[in-house]
Amino acid sequence: MSQRIHIAAGAAAVFGLVLLAASALLNTVNGLQATVTDEHGSPGFDFTAQHAMIDGHDLFETEGVRVTLRGFLAAGDLDSVVVRTDGAVTVTTGGEVVLEEPGTGVLSEYVVPAEPGPIRVDYVPSGGDRPLLTLGTPGARLRPERILFPAEPTADESRRANTLAAVKTVGHALLITAGIGAVAGVGLAVREGRITARRVALLAALCLLAFGLRGAVIVQRAANDPALLTMPVGSDQRTFERQARGLLQGTWPGGEGYYHQPGMPYTLFILHEAVGPGILPVRLAMAALHALLPRVLVDMGRRLFDEEAIGWIAAGLFAVFPGAIYYAGTGLTTPAAILLAAVFLWLVSIIVSEPPAWGAAVGAGIVLALLVIHRQNFMLLLPVLAIWLVFGKIVPRRQAAGLTAAITAAAVIVFAPVPAHNHAAGANYLSTPIGAQIWYMGNNRDSTGYFSTPQAWRAAKIEGERYTEAFWEDVRAEPIHWVQLLMYKTSLFWDAGEVSSNLSYANNGLDASWLLRSLRPFTFSVMAFLGISGGVLSVFERRQSAWLLHIFILVTMVTAVGFTPESRIRAPIAPALALLAGYFIWRTVGIMRSRGAWRLPAGIAAGTLAVLAMLAVITDRLPLPRLHPPDGLPADATPLDLTFGDRLRLVGYALRDPGDADPGLPLIVTLYWQRMAPLEHDYSVFLHQLNPDNEQVGAITVDIGTISHQRYPTSQWGGDRIFQEEYMILPQPGITRPLTTTIWVGVLNEETGERLLFFYERSTVEIYTLRLNADQPTPDPD
């Protein structure tokens, strides 16, 4: 009986979430048209503000900024509207000023008369860090969806706005029903004796511990890390937040295809609907959802290994694992991916432990689709999982085929609106278009192995985003280098460090939270050691159900290594690793107590340590990223012997594919450097491209030693090695006449402005002359 209540509650929760997401997809364009003008020189912008909400995510500055909201107030049976703001505000309806307040600098609330007709709101922020203006209906929850429009609404627009509000209301009701059902299910199970009150108390304590740790780290980061609440401009987390606000305001996704993963904005939209517009409450709400995962892990331990104690160990490890604690409070796709991955694995564990579980199969398909919408690399899970279910002999083959079909059908139905939207917007891709560019980002000739934009990638982007062609060119030119790169990325995936992207675990996590620092000994390598050892032990002991966890980890690793293995990409394997770690700990203790074959777990542990140590050696010793100390000048390079200030010698140069250097496309220049004496400063190189009239038509200035590899500035150079580095110059676009272009090189100390002299007070030297033509550029014979 309790299981049925749980299934009903879960179905209500999923249905509620789908309804809320569907309400966002309706994308009713209602609200006021907002115009933001910035007196500091930043361009103004317009958008439709559904909730008439203006805050710090809409305004990059608050000094000298004015916001004007214009539109139509369809008041219906209302006689007043509530305005909440920190700054000066003027409200005009029907041509008459009904509110004019100078602003107090603190949040104030005003009630103004509501008459159907044109409305204008002028808002000037007080200059504080958290500007806010909201306009809505009276009551605890400000609901302006049905009263604000850019212009006088048609009957259809009013109907769609009311439908949107109704769908949201139903979605919220179903979510509340799911919560009540879950509590009732637990209570009934306790009364039936299947779950003791002691176990419920222990589980509650574990969940509270998980939430307490995550909540404490979030609060500490909010106090010490400005990036948590303000979010750097251009970061993924800021983009997702702005898109979520666009959903609230009815302006996103609009008529364009999805560019970033579309799932996270909808997740943030749902959380904002539940807890309000604040960033901190949303982060804490996500942490609260993560805190429920110990319950999932406890159940999975019983289902996959027939031993609930394994689940308890896994739940404890996950609750205190600092990587999971940190990522639960980020605004990236990672916390949603961890949550969805755990729920997906739990639903599949139900399928394999209680076949045929058709409800769990449908739920797994829905959750898998949501996971793919957040992280498209998990598309690979479906075919691999299908093969395992059908041919793994863990479920009768006929049932496995039906369950696989149910998972696939549910996943396709839930995922279908994403490509449908892209197709309607004229975009010819399933989810996002960034797969090819991220692939080349992690697999180009200059790749660092993780998310970076070296010269090779930038050149492919400018040359018409020819990432696939450039990848094959690089692989054919240096196949061994690509194999080394894959080995290097595999070592990064299992490395103890946290490879950063958008957010730095060290800077945004450890430096901002003493609690994370106190948990530092429990690194990813510790979890990986226990999890890998448990995985190998489960294979030796023929635990067929454990292959569910193996598959998920391997799919995540293969896709991460194939693209870029940042720690936020590998983070979703934490629940699976925790379960395998729990298995290894439980079985090892059991074997030692029974004085059984202890050599097996001991040997597995030793082998795992050896593999992780080997990967660590690869990370440190493999010549990647390229530090480029070639044995000598390559055969295709032009020798030079140019000295700059008796400190640096330019020993040669090469131009990559000069026959393809059309005007407007990049020139890739490789320079070969050698130090002449120990260098105390980090020097920069500048390359200038001049036309026949000695006018500069392209230029670049960069630190030597920081472009084609990880940062290795000149002050760290030793010996007489030759260092090779590529530089990209963009000639002026739009030139069709023949053009003789000259490349000049100079060296300077950017801190002091000192230029290293080349010869008789000259600080630049001409190294190459190239004749460019729109059709067929050729080297200048002179």
C-alpha positions, -999 to 999 in steps of 0.1 A, spaced: 0 0 0 28 24 10 46 17 -23 14 26 -42 12 59 -23 48 66 -31 43 59 -68 12 81 -68 31 109 -51 60 106 -75 37 106 -105 20 137 -91 53 154 -86 65 146 -121 32 157 -136 34 189 -116 69 196 -129 59 189 -165 29 212 -161 50 240 -148 75 236 -176 47 235 -201 34 267 -187 68 283 -195 67 268 -230 34 286 -236 55 318 -235 25 341 -233 38 376 -243 22 398 -218 37 424 -194 49 459 -198 75 470 -224 106 481 -205 132 505 -218 165 508 -198 187 538 -205 222 540 -190 239 574 -187 273 557 -183 275 549 -220 263 514 -220 237 508 -247 201 508 -236 179 477 -242 142 468 -243 123 437 -231 88 427 -221 86 425 -183 59 400 -175 61 405 -138 72 441 -142 102 430 -122 134 450 -125 164 439 -104 202 436 -104 201 409 -131 186 435 -155 208 464 -145 246 460 -145 248 495 -129 225 514 -107 240 549 -109 226 571 -136 201 544 -148 165 551 -156 139 524 -164 106 532 -182 78 507 -183 50 513 -208 19 492 -216 -17 485 -209 -33 478 -176 -62 454 -179 -74 456 -144 -106 434 -146 -123 433 -112 -93 449 -94 -94 484 -81 -57 487 -71 -22 477 -80 8 473 -56 42 489 -64 72 478 -44 105 496 -50 137 509 -34 140 540 -56 122 569 -71 90 559 -90 63 577 -109 32 559 -121 9 574 -147 -24 558 -158 -49 573 -183 -26 603 -187 -28 611 -149 0 608 -124 -13 585 -96 19 580 -77 51 600 -75 76 591 -48 112 603 -45 125 570 -31 139 562 3 167 538 -5 149 510 14 122 488 0 88 505 2 53 494 -9 27 517 -25 -9 510 -35 -22 529 -66 -57 529 -82 -62 504 -110 -82 515 -140 -81 497 -174 -60 517 -198 -25 528 -207 1 528 -179 36 541 -176 61 536 -147 93 556 -145 119 541 -121 152 554 -109 172 530 -87 184 543 -53 220 533 -62 222 504 -38 235 469 -46 201 454 -49 177 475 -70 141 462 -72 109 473 -88 78 450 -89 43 458 -100 15 434 -92 -18 426 -78 -26 430 -40 -19 400 -18 10 380 -4 20 367 -39 21 394 -66 5 380 -96 4 405 -125 2 379 -154 -34 387 -162 -33 425 -159 -2 437 -177 2 438 -215 25 457 -239 -6 471 -256 -44 467 -252 -48 429 -253 -70 409 -276 -94 383 -262 -70 356 -272 -41 372 -254 -62 375 -222 -73 339 -225 -37 326 -230 -26 347 -200 -53 332 -178 -45 297 -191 -9 302 -182 -18 312 -146 -42 283 -143 -16 258 -154 9 271 -129 -17 269 -101 -25 233 -110 12 225 -111 18 239 -77 -12 220 -63 1 187 -77 35 193 -62 19 200 -28 -2 169 -32 30 149 -40 46 162 -8 16 152 13 15 118 -4 51 112 3 47 120 40 16 99 42 34 70 25 63 71 50 38 73 79 19 43 66 51 23 61 61 30 97 27 18 109 30 -14 88 64 -21 103 83 -20 70 101 11 82 108 16 118 106 50 135 143 46 143 151 43 106 130 73 98 147 93 124 181 82 112 172 91 76 158 125 86 190 132 105 211 122 75 190 144 52 193 173 76 230 168 78 232 170 40 211 201 39 230 217 68 263 212 51 251 225 18 232 254 32 261 264 54 285 265 24 260 285 4 256 310 32 294 312 37 299 317 -1 272 344 -1 291 363 26 326 358 11 323 352 -26 307 380 -47 303 356 -76 275 337 -59 249 364 -60 262 388 -86 274 362 -111 302 373 -135 290 388 -168 293 362 -195 292 332 -171 269 303 -177 252 308 -143 243 344 -151 231 334 -186 208 307 -171 195 331 -145 187 358 -171 169 332 -193 149 321 -163 139 357 -157 130 359 -193 106 330 -188 91 349 -158 88 380 -180 76 362 -211 105 371 -233 125 339 -235 130 317 -255 111 339 -280 117 332 -317 153 320 -315 166 285 -311 182 273 -279 219 280 -277 228 268 -242 213 238 -226 177 247 -223 169 227 -192 185 249 -165 165 280 -172 133 260 -168 146 245 -136 154 279 -122 120 291 -134 103 264 -113 124 272 -83 117 310 -86 80 302 -89 83 282 -56 105 304 -35 105 339 -52 129 360 -71 159 359 -48 191 341 -58 200 328 -23 165 312 -17 168 294 -51 203 281 -43 190 269 -9 160 253 -25 183 233 -48 204 223 -18 172 211 -1 164 189 -31 199 175 -29 194 168 8 167 143 -2 191 121 -22 203 101 8 168 86 9 172 75 -28 207 61 -21 195 40 8 168 24 -13 192 18 -42 216 0 -19 188 -24 -11 176 -28 -46 210 -32 -64 229 -51 -37 202 -67 -15 217 -49 14 203 -17 28 234 -11 49 253 -4 16 228 23 8 233 39 43 270 40 38 266 55 3 241 81 17 266 91 44 295 94 19 273 115 -4 261 138 24 296 148 34 314 146 0 327 182 -5 324 180 -43 287 173 -41 283 199 -13 299 226 -34 281 220 -67 247 218 -50 250 256 -45 261 267 -80 238 281 -106 253 258 -133 236 228 -148 256 206 -124 232 205 -94 203 197 -116 223 170 -134 234 154 -101 198 154 -89 183 140 -121 211 114 -125 204 100 -90 166 99 -96 171 82 -130 194 55 -115 169 50 -87 140 45 -111 161 20 -132 170 2 -100 133 -3 -94 129 -17 -129 156 -43 -125 146 -52 -89 108 -54 -94 101 -62 -131 79 -53 -148 78 -18 -132 60 1 -160 55 32 -140 91 33 -131 100 28 -168 79 58 -178 93 79 -150 129 69 -160 122 80 -196 108 114 -183 138 119 -160 163 108 -187 148 134 -211 151 161 -185 187 150 -179 195 153 -216 179 187 -218 203 198 -191 233 178 -204 230 166 -239 260 142 -235 237 119 -216 219 110 -249 243 81 -251 227 66 -219 196 55 -238 211 31 -263 237 17 -239 210 11 -212 187 -5 -238 215 -30 -248 221 -38 -211 185 -44 -203 177 -65 -233 209 -86 -234 221 -84 -198 198 -112 -185 188 -92 -155 152 -89 -167 134 -114 -189 141 -104 -225 105 -98 -235 98 -77 -205 132 -59 -211 121 -50 -246 88 -36 -235 104 -16 -206 130 -2 -230 103 8 -254 84 26 -225 116 44 -214 123 54 -250 87 66 -257 85 87 -225 119 102 -232 111 111 -268 77 127 -258 93 149 -231 123 158 -252 103 165 -284 94 201 -276 130 211 -276 138 202 -312 103 213 -322 110 248 -308 144 249 -326 128 238 -359 101 264 -356 129 290 -350 147 279 -381 175 261 -362 185 227 -376 198 210 -344 182 188 -317 191 206 -285 220 231 -288 245 239 -316 276 241 -294 285 204 -295 309 207 -324 327 237 -310 331 222 -275 344 190 -292 371 209 -310 378 230 -279 388 198 -262 405 181 -292 424 207 -312 462 207 -317 466 233 -289 440 219 -265 447 221 -228 422 192 -225 395 213 -209 374 244 -216 397 269 -233 399 289 -265 434 286 -279 445 299 -313 435 268 -332 399 269 -319 396 307 -325 409 303 -361 383 275 -368 356 297 -354 365 327 -375 370 305 -406 332 298 -406 330 276 -375 347 247 -394 353 227 -362 348 192 -376 371 198 -406 397 214 -384 396 184 -360 403 159 -387 431 180 -401 447 181 -367 443 144 -361 457 135 -396 487 158 -390 495 144 -355 476 112 -346 499 103 -317 493 138 -302 456 132 -302 460 98 -285 482 115 -259 455 142 -255 428 115 -248 451 99 -222 457 133 -206 420 141 -204 413 106 -189 438 114 -162 422 148 -156 388 131 -152 400 110 -123 424 136 -109 422 147 -72 419 183 -83 388 201 -95 393 213 -131 375 247 -131 351 262 -157 329 292 -150 335 287 -113 367 277 -95 364 252 -67 395 266 -51 386 303 -54 348 302 -52 346 273 -28 376 266 -6 386 303 -2 350 313 6 340 285 30 359 273 60 335 243 61 347 231 27 383 236 37 377 214 68 364 186 45 393 190 20 409 156 29 379 138 14 389 146 -22 375 132 -54 404 108 -55 393 92 -22 358 87 -35 371 75 -68 394 50 -51 366 35 -30 341 36 -60 365 20 -85 375 -7 -60 338 -14 -53 331 -16 -90 359 -41 -97 348 -61 -66 312 -62 -79 324 -76 -112 344 -103 -95 314 -112 -73 292 -111 -104 268 -84 -92 249 -80 -124 228 -51 -111 259 -31 -103 264 -27 -141 238 0 -140 263 21 -120 292 11 -142 273 21 -173 264 55 -160 300 62 -149 315 49 -181 291 69 -203 299 101 -183 336 94 -185 336 87 -223 316 118 -231 337 140 -208 370 127 -221 356 131 -257 348 167 -250 363 185 -219 366 168 -185 359 197 -162 349 186 -127 314 200 -132 310 175 -160 321 145 -139 302 156 -108 269 137 -117 287 104 -111 290 112 -73 259 92 -63 270 62 -84 305 63 -70 291 66 -35 271 34 -39 300 14 -53 322 28 -25 295 17 0 296 -18 -15 334 -20 -12 334 -8 24 306 -32 34 320 -62 16 355 -56 28 344 -54 64 322 -85 60 351 -105 45 375 -94 72 350 -103 100 344 -138 85 381 -142 79 374 -149 43 393 -143 11 407 -109 22 433 -111 -5 406 -102 -31 396 -68 -17 433 -61 -8 445 -69 -43 417 -48 -58 426 -19 -36 463 -22 -45 454 -23 -82 431 7 -80 458 27 -62 483 17 -89 459 28 -117 452 62 -100 489 67 -94 496 60 -131 469 85 -141 485 110 -118 519 104 -135 502 109 -169 488 142 -157 522 155 -146 545 139 -172 527 136 -205 538 165 -227 504 181 -226 494 208 -229 522 215 -252 552 233 -237 569 230 -271 606 226 -265 613 210 -299 647 194 -305 655 220 -332 638 243 -357 613 223 -377 620 218 -414 590 239 -425 601 269 -404 621 298 -418 653 303 -398 660 337 -381 686 350 -357 670 381 -343 679 392 -307 658 415 -285 678 433 -259 703 405 -255 675 386 -236 654 368 -261 662 354 -295 637 348 -323 652 318 -340 625 312 -367 589 316 -378 564 297 -399 531 308 -415 503 281 -414 486 277 -448 496 311 -463 478 301 -494 445 302 -475 451 336 -459 422 355 -476 415 390 -464 393 390 -433 405 355 -423 432 349 -397 469 347 -403 484 320 -381 520 329 -374 543 305 -354 573 320 -337 602 300 -322 618 316 -292 650 310 -271 662 328 -240 697 343 -241 700 348 -203 679 342 -172 648 364 -174 634 382 -144 603 396 -161 574 382 -182 577 397 -216 550 401 -242 552 400 -280 533 424 -304 527 416 -340 516 444 -363 502 439 -398 508 469 -421 495 477 -456 516 494 -483 508 528 -468 522 517 -435 487 517 -420 480 491 -393 453 467 -405 458 440 -378 476 435 -345 479 413 -315 498 418 -282 500 388 -258 522 374 -231 549 351 -245 543 316 -233 505 319 -226 488 312 -260 495 277 -273 498 260 -239 491 265 -202 507 296 -187 545 293 -190 557 329 -190 593 338 -199 604 343 -163 600 305 -158 620 295 -189 652 277 -183 682 264 -203 685 270 -241 654 252 -251 634 265 -281 598 274 -273 572 273 -300 540 294 -300 512 302 -324 497 337 -328 467 347 -347 463 381 -365 430 392 -380 436 412 -412 410 440 -418 379 424 -434 363 435 -466 395 440 -487 392 428 -523 421 446 -540 456 431 -540 473 441 -507 509 437 -497 509 431 -460 539 432 -438 542 415 -404 564 433 -378 574 418 -344 585 434 -312 589 425 -276 580 446 -245 576 445 -208 539 455 -203 544 463 -166 570 490 -173 563 497 -210 599 490 -219 605 477 -254 634 454 -259 656 470 -287 663 449 -318 690 469 -336 702 505 -333 673 518 -312 647 499 -333 622 479 -313 604 461 -342 616 440 -371 599 429 -403 597 391 -406 574 384 -435 557 401 -465 526 385 -480 505 396 -510 468 391 -502 442 388 -529 405 380 -524 408 349 -546 444 337 -546 469 351 -521 505 344 -529 538 354 -512 554 386 -524 583 376 -547 602 406 -533 
